[in-house]
Amino acid sequence: MSNNIAFTAPINPPGSTTITPEQVWNGLLLKIRSAETFVPAAIQSTKVISESVDPSTGNPVTVREVLFRESQKSVQETVTAFKATRVEFEQPDGSKVSNVLSVGAGGELYMTYIFEWRHPGASKEELAVLYEKEKKMSQMAVEGTIKALRELVEQKKL
């Protein structure tokens, strides 16, 4: 059983300072190594275990361990960067998260997170409760990442 959720938000809403696609991409690369900078409410720490390149695609692959704040559970994730549009995170239970940078018809930038949370053995009722929690978390993660990107750009760190 799994919950599939996606949430999208504009990166440069009206009245905000413009963040470039390059700055967003650099931020997503930083997020691989330091998830807590972007989603501190969800992730307490990130430890990079290994870095390599997928020989068949040329994409960088990072194996990292993240400590989730609420559960205090460490999870090893395999993270693949697809320059310069998405970063995919895969957990040992098959759960997946994609961070996607996309462009709208008018050239506007969007950040979309796509979640596939696996819950083996969960009842329909349990899945429904988890879905509501995960839906809120997905919005928080996207908006929190954009806020962190904006702060890093203002501090001239991206």
PyRosetta script that sets phi, psi and omega in degrees:
from pyrosetta import init, pose_from_sequence

init()
pose = pose_from_sequence("MSNNIAFTAPINPPGSTTITPEQVWNGLLLKIRSAETFVPAAIQSTKVISESVDPSTGNPVTVREVLFRESQKSVQETVTAFKATRVEFEQPDGSKVSNVLSVGAGGELYMTYIFEWRHPGASKEELAVLYEKEKKMSQMAVEGTIKALRELVEQKKL")
pose.set_psi(1, 141.6)
pose.set_omega(1, 178.4)
pose.set_phi(2, -148.1)
pose.set_psi(2, 157.5)
pose.set_omega(2, 173.2)
pose.set_phi(3, -109.3)
pose.set_psi(3, 130.1)
pose.set_omega(3, 177.9)
pose.set_phi(4, -113.7)
pose.set_psi(4, 123.7)
pose.set_omega(4, -173.9)
pose.set_phi(5, -138.7)
pose.set_psi(5, 142.1)
pose.set_omega(5, 172.7)
pose.set_phi(6, -135.4)
pose.set_psi(6, 143.5)
pose.set_omega(6, 176.8)
pose.set_phi(7, -140.0)
pose.set_psi(7, 137.5)
pose.set_omega(7, -178.2)
pose.set_phi(8, -127.0)
pose.set_psi(8, 142.3)
pose.set_omega(8, 174.1)
pose.set_phi(9, -143.0)
pose.set_psi(9, 150.0)
pose.set_omega(9, 176.3)
pose.set_phi(10, -70.8)
pose.set_psi(10, 140.9)
pose.set_omega(10, 178.8)
pose.set_phi(11, -81.2)
pose.set_psi(11, -35.9)
pose.set_omega(11, -178.2)
pose.set_phi(12, -121.2)
pose.set_psi(12, 73.4)
pose.set_omega(12, 178.8)
pose.set_phi(13, -65.1)
pose.set_psi(13, 160.8)
pose.set_omega(13, -180.0)
pose.set_phi(14, -52.9)
pose.set_psi(14, 136.7)
pose.set_omega(14, 177.8)
pose.set_phi(15, 88.3)
pose.set_psi(15, -3.2)
pose.set_omega(15, -179.9)
pose.set_phi(16, -99.3)
pose.set_psi(16, 160.1)
pose.set_omega(16, 173.2)
pose.set_phi(17, -67.8)
pose.set_psi(17, 139.8)
pose.set_omega(17, -177.4)
pose.set_phi(18, -76.5)
pose.set_psi(18, 130.9)
pose.set_omega(18, 172.2)
pose.set_phi(19, -105.8)
pose.set_psi(19, 132.6)
pose.set_omega(19, -177.0)
pose.set_phi(20, -83.7)
pose.set_psi(20, 160.1)
pose.set_omega(20, 175.7)
pose.set_phi(21, -56.9)
pose.set_psi(21, -36.9)
pose.set_omega(21, 179.8)
pose.set_phi(22, -64.2)
pose.set_psi(22, -41.2)
pose.set_omega(22, 178.3)
pose.set_phi(23, -65.3)
pose.set_psi(23, -40.4)
pose.set_omega(23, 178.3)
pose.set_phi(24, -62.7)
pose.set_psi(24, -46.0)
pose.set_omega(24, -179.1)
pose.set_phi(25, -61.5)
pose.set_psi(25, -45.2)
pose.set_omega(25, 178.1)
pose.set_phi(26, -60.4)
pose.set_psi(26, -35.9)
pose.set_omega(26, 176.4)
pose.set_phi(27, -65.6)
pose.set_psi(27, -42.3)
pose.set_omega(27, 178.4)
pose.set_phi(28, -64.1)
pose.set_psi(28, -36.4)
pose.set_omega(28, 176.6)
pose.set_phi(29, -66.0)
pose.set_psi(29, -39.0)
pose.set_omega(29, 176.1)
pose.set_phi(30, -65.2)
pose.set_psi(30, -38.1)
pose.set_omega(30, -179.2)
pose.set_phi(31, -60.8)
pose.set_psi(31, -31.1)
pose.set_omega(31, 176.9)
pose.set_phi(32, -59.4)
pose.set_psi(32, -42.0)
pose.set_omega(32, -174.9)
pose.set_phi(33, -89.3)
pose.set_psi(33, -20.7)
pose.set_omega(33, -174.1)
pose.set_phi(34, -146.3)
pose.set_psi(34, 68.9)
pose.set_omega(34, -177.0)
pose.set_phi(35, -60.6)
pose.set_psi(35, -33.3)
pose.set_omega(35, -177.5)
pose.set_phi(36, -63.7)
pose.set_psi(36, -22.4)
pose.set_omega(36, 176.1)
pose.set_phi(37, -65.6)
pose.set_psi(37, -30.3)
pose.set_omega(37, -173.3)
pose.set_phi(38, -103.3)
pose.set_psi(38, -34.7)
pose.set_omega(38, -179.7)
pose.set_phi(39, -133.1)
pose.set_psi(39, 64.4)
pose.set_omega(39, -175.4)
pose.set_phi(40, -64.6)
pose.set_psi(40, -24.4)
pose.set_omega(40, 178.9)
pose.set_phi(41, -71.4)
pose.set_psi(41, -25.0)
pose.set_omega(41, -177.6)
pose.set_phi(42, -101.8)
pose.set_psi(42, -40.0)
pose.set_omega(42, -174.5)
pose.set_phi(43, -118.9)
pose.set_psi(43, 127.6)
pose.set_omega(43, -177.7)
pose.set_phi(44, -86.1)
pose.set_psi(44, -38.7)
pose.set_omega(44, -178.7)
pose.set_phi(45, -156.3)
pose.set_psi(45, 159.9)
pose.set_omega(45, 179.2)
pose.set_phi(46, -132.3)
pose.set_psi(46, 133.5)
pose.set_omega(46, 176.6)
pose.set_phi(47, -128.4)
pose.set_psi(47, 119.6)
pose.set_omega(47, 178.3)
pose.set_phi(48, -78.6)
pose.set_psi(48, 127.1)
pose.set_omega(48, -179.6)
pose.set_phi(49, -96.3)
pose.set_psi(49, -43.0)
pose.set_omega(49, 178.7)
pose.set_phi(50, -156.4)
pose.set_psi(50, 157.8)
pose.set_omega(50, 175.7)
pose.set_phi(51, -135.1)
pose.set_psi(51, 137.2)
pose.set_omega(51, 179.7)
pose.set_phi(52, -151.9)
pose.set_psi(52, -176.6)
pose.set_omega(52, 176.3)
pose.set_phi(53, -125.9)
pose.set_psi(53, 131.2)
pose.set_omega(53, 176.7)
pose.set_phi(54, -67.8)
pose.set_psi(54, 115.4)
pose.set_omega(54, -175.3)
pose.set_phi(55, -63.9)
pose.set_psi(55, -25.3)
pose.set_omega(55, -177.7)
pose.set_phi(56, -82.0)
pose.set_psi(56, -23.4)
pose.set_omega(56, -177.2)
pose.set_phi(57, -120.0)
pose.set_psi(57, -21.5)
pose.set_omega(57, -174.7)
pose.set_phi(58, 81.5)
pose.set_psi(58, 4.3)
pose.set_omega(58, -179.3)
pose.set_phi(59, -79.2)
pose.set_psi(59, 138.0)
pose.set_omega(59, 174.8)
pose.set_phi(60, -68.3)
pose.set_psi(60, 138.9)
pose.set_omega(60, 179.1)
pose.set_phi(61, -125.5)
pose.set_psi(61, 127.1)
pose.set_omega(61, 179.6)
pose.set_phi(62, -119.0)
pose.set_psi(62, 132.3)
pose.set_omega(62, 170.7)
pose.set_phi(63, -102.6)
pose.set_psi(63, 126.7)
pose.set_omega(63, -176.9)
pose.set_phi(64, -137.6)
pose.set_psi(64, 161.4)
pose.set_omega(64, 174.6)
pose.set_phi(65, -117.6)
pose.set_psi(65, 126.1)
pose.set_omega(65, 177.7)
pose.set_phi(66, -114.3)
pose.set_psi(66, 144.5)
pose.set_omega(66, 175.9)
pose.set_phi(67, -105.4)
pose.set_psi(67, 114.8)
pose.set_omega(67, 179.8)
pose.set_phi(68, -78.5)
pose.set_psi(68, 129.8)
pose.set_omega(68, -173.4)
pose.set_phi(69, -61.0)
pose.set_psi(69, -51.8)
pose.set_omega(69, -172.5)
pose.set_phi(70, -66.1)
pose.set_psi(70, -47.2)
pose.set_omega(70, -175.5)
pose.set_phi(71, -87.1)
pose.set_psi(71, -16.4)
pose.set_omega(71, -172.7)
pose.set_phi(72, 56.6)
pose.set_psi(72, 32.9)
pose.set_omega(72, 179.6)
pose.set_phi(73, -102.7)
pose.set_psi(73, 131.1)
pose.set_omega(73, 174.5)
pose.set_phi(74, -89.7)
pose.set_psi(74, 134.7)
pose.set_omega(74, 179.8)
pose.set_phi(75, -131.0)
pose.set_psi(75, 132.2)
pose.set_omega(75, 175.5)
pose.set_phi(76, -87.6)
pose.set_psi(76, 129.0)
pose.set_omega(76, -179.5)
pose.set_phi(77, -121.1)
pose.set_psi(77, 146.0)
pose.set_omega(77, 170.7)
pose.set_phi(78, -103.6)
pose.set_psi(78, 122.9)
pose.set_omega(78, -173.6)
pose.set_phi(79, -116.8)
pose.set_psi(79, 126.9)
pose.set_omega(79, 178.9)
pose.set_phi(80, -117.8)
pose.set_psi(80, 130.4)
pose.set_omega(80, 178.8)
pose.set_phi(81, -101.1)
pose.set_psi(81, 128.2)
pose.set_omega(81, 178.4)
pose.set_phi(82, -112.5)
pose.set_psi(82, 92.5)
pose.set_omega(82, -173.0)
pose.set_phi(83, -58.6)
pose.set_psi(83, 134.0)
pose.set_omega(83, -14.0)
pose.set_phi(84, -115.4)
pose.set_psi(84, 46.8)
pose.set_omega(84, -175.9)
pose.set_phi(85, -119.6)
pose.set_psi(85, -31.9)
pose.set_omega(85, -176.7)
pose.set_phi(86, -155.8)
pose.set_psi(86, 157.2)
pose.set_omega(86, 173.4)
pose.set_phi(87, -127.4)
pose.set_psi(87, 130.1)
pose.set_omega(87, -178.9)
pose.set_phi(88, -114.2)
pose.set_psi(88, 132.8)
pose.set_omega(88, -179.7)
pose.set_phi(89, -114.6)
pose.set_psi(89, 127.4)
pose.set_omega(89, 178.5)
pose.set_phi(90, -125.0)
pose.set_psi(90, 131.8)
pose.set_omega(90, -179.4)
pose.set_phi(91, -100.4)
pose.set_psi(91, 160.5)
pose.set_omega(91, -177.1)
pose.set_phi(92, -57.6)
pose.set_psi(92, -28.5)
pose.set_omega(92, -179.7)
pose.set_phi(93, -81.9)
pose.set_psi(93, 2.2)
pose.set_omega(93, 179.9)
pose.set_phi(94, 94.7)
pose.set_psi(94, -7.6)
pose.set_omega(94, 176.0)
pose.set_phi(95, -61.5)
pose.set_psi(95, 143.5)
pose.set_omega(95, -177.9)
pose.set_phi(96, -135.7)
pose.set_psi(96, 146.2)
pose.set_omega(96, 174.0)
pose.set_phi(97, -132.6)
pose.set_psi(97, 134.1)
pose.set_omega(97, 173.9)
pose.set_phi(98, -118.4)
pose.set_psi(98, 133.5)
pose.set_omega(98, 171.5)
pose.set_phi(99, -106.0)
pose.set_psi(99, 116.7)
pose.set_omega(99, -172.3)
pose.set_phi(100, -119.2)
pose.set_psi(100, 128.7)
pose.set_omega(100, 172.6)
pose.set_phi(101, -100.1)
pose.set_psi(101, 119.3)
pose.set_omega(101, -179.7)
pose.set_phi(102, -130.0)
pose.set_psi(102, 163.9)
pose.set_omega(102, -177.9)
pose.set_phi(103, -118.8)
pose.set_psi(103, 132.6)
pose.set_omega(103, 177.8)
pose.set_phi(104, -83.5)
pose.set_psi(104, 175.8)
pose.set_omega(104, -176.4)
pose.set_phi(105, -59.0)
pose.set_psi(105, -30.8)
pose.set_omega(105, -179.5)
pose.set_phi(106, -94.7)
pose.set_psi(106, 11.1)
pose.set_omega(106, 179.0)
pose.set_phi(107, 89.4)
pose.set_psi(107, -0.1)
pose.set_omega(107, -179.4)
pose.set_phi(108, -72.1)
pose.set_psi(108, 149.3)
pose.set_omega(108, -178.9)
pose.set_phi(109, -98.0)
pose.set_psi(109, 141.1)
pose.set_omega(109, 177.8)
pose.set_phi(110, -129.7)
pose.set_psi(110, 147.3)
pose.set_omega(110, 172.0)
pose.set_phi(111, -111.5)
pose.set_psi(111, 125.5)
pose.set_omega(111, 176.9)
pose.set_phi(112, -123.9)
pose.set_psi(112, 133.5)
pose.set_omega(112, 170.9)
pose.set_phi(113, -110.3)
pose.set_psi(113, 133.8)
pose.set_omega(113, 177.5)
pose.set_phi(114, -118.5)
pose.set_psi(114, 126.2)
pose.set_omega(114, -177.0)
pose.set_phi(115, -117.6)
pose.set_psi(115, 136.9)
pose.set_omega(115, 167.9)
pose.set_phi(116, -125.4)
pose.set_psi(116, 96.1)
pose.set_omega(116, -179.4)
pose.set_phi(117, -93.4)
pose.set_psi(117, 119.7)
pose.set_omega(117, -180.0)
pose.set_phi(118, -92.0)
pose.set_psi(118, 134.3)
pose.set_omega(118, 179.6)
pose.set_phi(119, -135.0)
pose.set_psi(119, 75.4)
pose.set_omega(119, -177.9)
pose.set_phi(120, -59.2)
pose.set_psi(120, 135.2)
pose.set_omega(120, 176.3)
pose.set_phi(121, 79.9)
pose.set_psi(121, -1.2)
pose.set_omega(121, -179.6)
pose.set_phi(122, -73.3)
pose.set_psi(122, 142.3)
pose.set_omega(122, 176.2)
pose.set_phi(123, -77.2)
pose.set_psi(123, 168.0)
pose.set_omega(123, 176.8)
pose.set_phi(124, -58.8)
pose.set_psi(124, -40.0)
pose.set_omega(124, -179.9)
pose.set_phi(125, -65.1)
pose.set_psi(125, -44.8)
pose.set_omega(125, 178.6)
pose.set_phi(126, -62.9)
pose.set_psi(126, -42.2)
pose.set_omega(126, 178.5)
pose.set_phi(127, -60.5)
pose.set_psi(127, -40.5)
pose.set_omega(127, -179.1)
pose.set_phi(128, -64.0)
pose.set_psi(128, -42.1)
pose.set_omega(128, 178.3)
pose.set_phi(129, -65.0)
pose.set_psi(129, -45.9)
pose.set_omega(129, 178.9)
pose.set_phi(130, -62.4)
pose.set_psi(130, -38.8)
pose.set_omega(130, -179.4)
pose.set_phi(131, -58.3)
pose.set_psi(131, -45.9)
pose.set_omega(131, -179.6)
pose.set_phi(132, -62.5)
pose.set_psi(132, -42.2)
pose.set_omega(132, 178.5)
pose.set_phi(133, -65.2)
pose.set_psi(133, -45.0)
pose.set_omega(133, -178.0)
pose.set_phi(134, -68.6)
pose.set_psi(134, -33.0)
pose.set_omega(134, 177.3)
pose.set_phi(135, -62.7)
pose.set_psi(135, -46.7)
pose.set_omega(135, 177.7)
pose.set_phi(136, -62.9)
pose.set_psi(136, -41.7)
pose.set_omega(136, -179.6)
pose.set_phi(137, -64.2)
pose.set_psi(137, -36.0)
pose.set_omega(137, -179.1)
pose.set_phi(138, -65.3)
pose.set_psi(138, -41.4)
pose.set_omega(138, 177.2)
pose.set_phi(139, -64.4)
pose.set_psi(139, -44.4)
pose.set_omega(139, 179.2)
pose.set_phi(140, -60.6)
pose.set_psi(140, -40.6)
pose.set_omega(140, -178.3)
pose.set_phi(141, -65.4)
pose.set_psi(141, -45.0)
pose.set_omega(141, -179.9)
pose.set_phi(142, -65.8)
pose.set_psi(142, -51.2)
pose.set_omega(142, -178.0)
pose.set_phi(143, -65.1)
pose.set_psi(143, -37.0)
pose.set_omega(143, 177.7)
pose.set_phi(144, -66.3)
pose.set_psi(144, -38.6)
pose.set_omega(144, 178.3)
pose.set_phi(145, -65.5)
pose.set_psi(145, -43.9)
pose.set_omega(145, 179.4)
pose.set_phi(146, -63.8)
pose.set_psi(146, -41.3)
pose.set_omega(146, 178.0)
pose.set_phi(147, -61.5)
pose.set_psi(147, -44.6)
pose.set_omega(147, 179.2)
pose.set_phi(148, -64.6)
pose.set_psi(148, -40.9)
pose.set_omega(148, 176.9)
pose.set_phi(149, -57.8)
pose.set_psi(149, -46.8)
pose.set_omega(149, -179.2)
pose.set_phi(150, -59.6)
pose.set_psi(150, -44.4)
pose.set_omega(150, 179.8)
pose.set_phi(151, -64.3)
pose.set_psi(151, -42.3)
pose.set_omega(151, 179.7)
pose.set_phi(152, -64.9)
pose.set_psi(152, -38.2)
pose.set_omega(152, 177.3)
pose.set_phi(153, -65.5)
pose.set_psi(153, -44.8)
pose.set_omega(153, 178.9)
pose.set_phi(154, -61.6)
pose.set_psi(154, -32.9)
pose.set_omega(154, 178.1)
pose.set_phi(155, -84.7)
pose.set_psi(155, 3.6)
pose.set_omega(155, -179.7)
pose.set_phi(156, 58.9)
pose.set_psi(156, 38.2)
pose.set_omega(156, 179.3)
pose.set_phi(157, -101.6)
pose.set_psi(157, -3.6)
pose.set_omega(157, 176.8)
pose.set_phi(158, -123.4)
pose.dump_pdb("model.pdb")
